[in-house]
Amino acid sequence: MDRMNASKPDFDLILVGGGLAASLIAWRLALDRPEVRVCVIEREGALGGNHTWSIFDSDVAPIDREWLAPAIGHRWPDGYDVHFPRRSRTLNTGYSSLTSERLHEAVAPLLGGRLITGDAVVVDAEGVTLSDQRRLTAGGVIDARGPRSAPALALGWQSFVGQTVRLAEPHGLTRPTIMDARVEQFGAYRFVYLLPFDDRTVMVEDTYYADGPELDRQTLKRRIEDYIRSRGWKVEAVVAEEEGVLPIALDGDIDAFWADGPPVARAGLLAGLFHPVTGYSLPDAVLLARLIAEQDDLSSAGLRQLTETYSKRLWRERAFYRLLNRMLFKAAEPAQRWRVFERFYGLSDGVLQRFYAGRSTLLDKLRILTGKPPVPFGRALLQVRETGRGSRV
């Protein structure tokens, strides 16, 4: 065999993990640079797992919403509702949800045989070794296997269980309910999230901003049943279920975070790419996919430098959001955390849109922080003083 051909890598780029971030990178490269031989290694064999990801219209550019359209299962152009004990409001920003099933349908055909089922046990700059001892090589490797233990970061947690149910009668919802916090709090900030898919089908998700990552599935399912009953709805069938535990960033050493683990590029939650307050990762995944598709250097070294630099820049730019999280988790009593969000949703549409998009202006930040605080002043001031020197609030 020719020596040069023998040393040629199997692929130009290997993406380890077939979640949201990796799928969007593979999709964007297939559209923009189809000559790049991209392989995705996914343990379960299907892209996206079992998830629903959502975005506000203001989170991403219109051109990106157009690109994502084949994977978007539902869109509500007329906005969304929020409910708190002393405030209910309808906001006019459109909202969309992308499903794992549609993501797989959009991306898997572009990969064909380059979507490989397997469990990666060794990931390095030259390739990946699978649990069955197969060795796949590539010029570039990106690890996108989702969050792992991150001792360098101080985290809170957003845990949830969602059930999509088919009802005997119409539910009467015309828009998503992003937060219904008119529910018992159970020692955390608890709210119910509703996505009406048609007049009788709705996803009901019980969500908690809690100090620990515990997820008591059976308890949350019972609370979903109780909430459905309180709305006067009768369930004919549970159509689907999903669950998750998402990190909420409070503080940490981003340099130490990146120094821990294999010295390869990262994407998604493994790269710390998520909105610190909401845990939403779709907008960051869209931007990273575009950034990678624009790079001439798709080597492991080049991609590592690119993703590490990008992650650290966003981390430092988002210090303000981590400050808000510390106020929520450390200054507010758990059962009173809903007051923080109730006050927040009294702000203007523009402030809310820029907040969710991670683009809050200095004036926005002042509006969020000024006024009578919904947490004890002394505790709030302590969190301001503890903001890291290397961050830009």
N, C-alpha and C positions, 0 to 999 in steps of 0.2 A: 504494500500500500504506500502511496506517496506520503512522505514525511509531513509535508505541509497540510494535506487533507486530514491526516491522522490527528493533527493537533488542533484542528478547527473546532470551536465549541459547538455543542449541540444546538444552542440558541443564541440569539443576540442578547435577550433579556429574559430572566426568570423572575416571576412574581410569586412569592411564597405566601399562600393563603388566598382564597378566592372571595373575600368579603367585598364590601363596598369600594374601598380605596383601590384595591388591585383591579377590580372589574372596570372601574372608570379609567384607570391608566391604560389597561389593555384596549378598551373601547376607543379612547382618544387616539392612541397610536395606530390602531387599525384604520381610523378615518384619515388621519393626517400623514402617517408614514407607513403604509401597508408593506413596504419592503423590510421593515424591522421584524425579525422572527421572535415573536413574543410567546412565552409559555407561561401558563398559570397552573400552579400545583395547589389543588384543593383537596383536603382530607375527605370531605363528604362527596366530592364529585360534582356538586351543583353550586353555581355561583350565588353568592348573597345570603346563603343560609336560610333562616326563617325570620325575616325582619321587614319592618316598614320604616322608611326614612322620610322625613318631611322637611319642607322648606317654605318660607314665606317668599312671595314674589320678589321682594326687595333684597333677598339674600344673595341672589346670583343675577348675572346679566341676562337680558332677554335671549341673546344668542345661545347661552348655555341652557336655558329652559327649553329652547327649541331642540338642542342636541339631546337632552334627556327625555324628550317627549315619549319615545317608544317604551321607556321603562316606567313612566308615570301612570299609575293605575287610576288615580282620581285627582281632580282639580276642582277647587271651590273659588271661583273668581270674585265672589261677593264678600269675602272676608271671613272673620271668625268671631266667636264669642268668648268672654271670660266672666266668671261669676265668683264673687267673694261675699262674705257675710254682710258687708255694707256697701258693696259696689258691684254692679253688673254693667257690662259694656260690650258693644259690637264695634269691631275695628274693621276698616275697609280694605286692608291689605290681603290680596289673594293668597291662597295656600294650596300646596300640592303634596301628594304622597307618592313615593316611589316604592314599589314592592320587589322583593327578592325574586319572585317568579318571573316578573316582566324583565327584570335586569338580566336574569339568566337567558331568557328568550332573545334578548337583544344582543348579548355579547357572545354567548357560547357558539353560535354559528360562525362568528368571525374567527374564532380560535380553532374550531374543528378538532383535529387530533392533538392540538397543542394545549387543550384543557386536560390535565393529567390528574387522575385520582391517586392520591398517595399521602402518606404522613411524613413530613420532613423531620429528620432527626438531627442532621448536621447541615447548617447553613453557613457558607463562607463566601468570600469574594469571587471564587472560581466556579461555584455551583452549589448543588444541593444533593445530599445523600438521603434516600428514602428508607423507611423502615424495612422494606423488602430488599435492601442493599443495592437497589438501582442508583447509579450516579449520573446526574444530569449536569452538564457544564454550560456556562454562558459567559459572555463578555461582561454582562452586568447582572447584579442580583439585588432585588428589593424585598425586604422582609415586611410583610403586611398581615401578620397572623393575629392581630388584635392585641388588646392590653394584656400585660403581665404584671407581676409584682414590681412596684416602682418605689423602692425605699427612699429615693432622693426627693420624692414629691410628697407634699402633704395633700391628702385628698379627702373630700366628702364623697357621697355616693347618691346616685339617682337610680333607684330600683323600681321595677314595674313588672306587672303581669297584665297582658291584654287578651281579651276574648272578642272575636268577631261573632256576633250572634244574629240569627234570623228570627224576627219577631212575628207574632201572630197578627199584629195590627201595625199600621204606620206609626213611627216614633215621633213624627212632627218636627224633626230637626232639619234645617235647611243649610246650616253651616257647621264646620267643626266647632267644638268647644275645646279650646286649648287648655283651659284650667277651670274646673268647677271645684272650688275649695270650700263649698258650703257643706262639708262633710266632717265627721269626727276626725281629729288629727292623729290620735294614737301615738303621741310623743315624737312626731316628725312633721315636716311640712308635707301634708298629703293633699292630693287633688285627683280628680277623675278627668280623664282625657277622652273625648268622644269624636269619632270620625264616621259620619253618616255616608255609607257607600251607595245606598239607594233608599227608597222610602221605608223599607222594612229591615234593612241590614245595617248594623252599626258596630264599630269596634269600640269596646268599653275597656279602658286601661286604667288600672289603679296604680298610682305613682307616688313615690316617697323621696323626699330629700332627707336622707338619714346619715348619721355619723358613721355607720358601718355598712359593709357590703352584703349583709345577710338578706336572703330572699326566701320568705316563708310562702311557698306557692299556694298551699292549701288555704292558708289564712286569707291571702289576697283574693283567691277565687271566691271564697265565701263573702268577702266584702264586695266583690263585683256583683254577686247574686243579690246582696242586700241593696246595693245601689239601684240595680235594675228594678227590683221590687218597689223601691221608693219612688221610681218614676212611673209606676203603674204599667210597666211593660211585661209582656208574657213571652218567654223564650220558646220558640219551636225547636231550634237546633243551635248548637255551638258549631260554627263553621270552621273556625281556626283559632289557634292560640299562639302567643309568643310571649317571651319574657326577656329581661335584660337587666344588667347592673352596669351603669355607666359611671365613669369617674367624673367628679366635679373638682376642678383644681382650686386649691386654697393658697398654696405657696410651694416653694421648693427650689432646688438647685438644678437648673436645666442642663448645665454642663455635666454634672455628675449623672444625671439621667441618661444622657447620650453616651457617656463613657462606660455605662453598664451594658453588657450584652455583646453579641457578635459585631465586629466592625464593618457592617454592611449598611447600605441605605435602608431607610424605614419609610413606611407610609401609614396613614390612618391613625387609629388610636395609639398604636405602638410608637408613633412619632410625636405623640402629644398634640395631634392636630384635631381639635374639637373646640367648640365654643365653651369657655370655662364655666359659664353659668348654666346654660341649657343642656350641654352635652351633645348638641347637634353636630354631626360630623360631615354631612353632605356638602355644605358650601366649601369647606376646606378641601374635601376630596376632589371636588370639581376643579378648584384652582390648582391643586398639585398635579392633577392629570394634565392640565394644559401646560403647566410649567415644564413637566418632564417631556411632553411631546415636542416642545420647542427647543430642547437641548440637542446640540450636536454630539456631545460627549455622553454616551450611554454606558460607559464603563462603570464597574463597581466603585472605583475610587471617585470618579466624577459624580456619580449619583449619590454617594455617601456625602460628599461635600455639599451638594445641592440641597438634599433633604435635611441635613443637620443644620445648615445655615438658615434655611427657610423656617424650620421649626423654632430655632432659637430666636429669630427675629420676631416671629409672631408671639412667642412666649413673653418677650420683653415688652412688646407693644400692648399686650393684654393684661398688664399688671392691674389696671383699674378694675377689671372684671373679677380678678382674684381677690382684690380688696373687698368687693361687694360680697363675694362668697364667704370670706372670713367674718364679715358682719353678720351674714345669715347664719353661719354654723357656730360661731364663737361668741357673738354678742347677743343674739336673740335666743330666748328660751324656745326649745323645740316646739312646744305646743302653740307658740305665738309667731312662728316664722311666716305664717300666712299674711301677717300684717305688712311685711316687707313688700310682698308682691301686690297686695291690695293697693298700697300707696303708689307703687311703681306704675300700675295700670291707670293711674290718674293723670299721667303725663301725656303729652301730645303724640299723635300718630307718628310724626317724623322722628321724635326721640326714640320711640319704641322700635321703629323700623331700623334705624341706625344701630341701636343696641343689639338687636338680634343678628344683624349683619356683621357685628364686630367692628363697626366704624363710628363709634360715638365721638362726637366733637368735644372740645374742651367745654363749650357752653352746655352741651348735653350732660356732661359729667357733673358740672356744677348744679344743674337742675335736678339731677338724680340725688345728689348728696345734700342739697340745702333744704331748709324747712324743718319742721318738727320731725325728728327721726323716729321710725317705728321700732327702734331698739334702744336700750339704755345708753345715754350719751357717753358716759365714762367708758363703757365697753367698746363702743364704736370708735372713740378717739384712740383707744389702745391699739385697735387694728390698723388705723391710719398710721400710727407711729411705727408699726412693725412692718410696713411695706418695704420690700427689699430695695437696697441701694441700686442694684443693677437693672431695675425695672423703671419704665416710664409710665407714670399714672396720668 
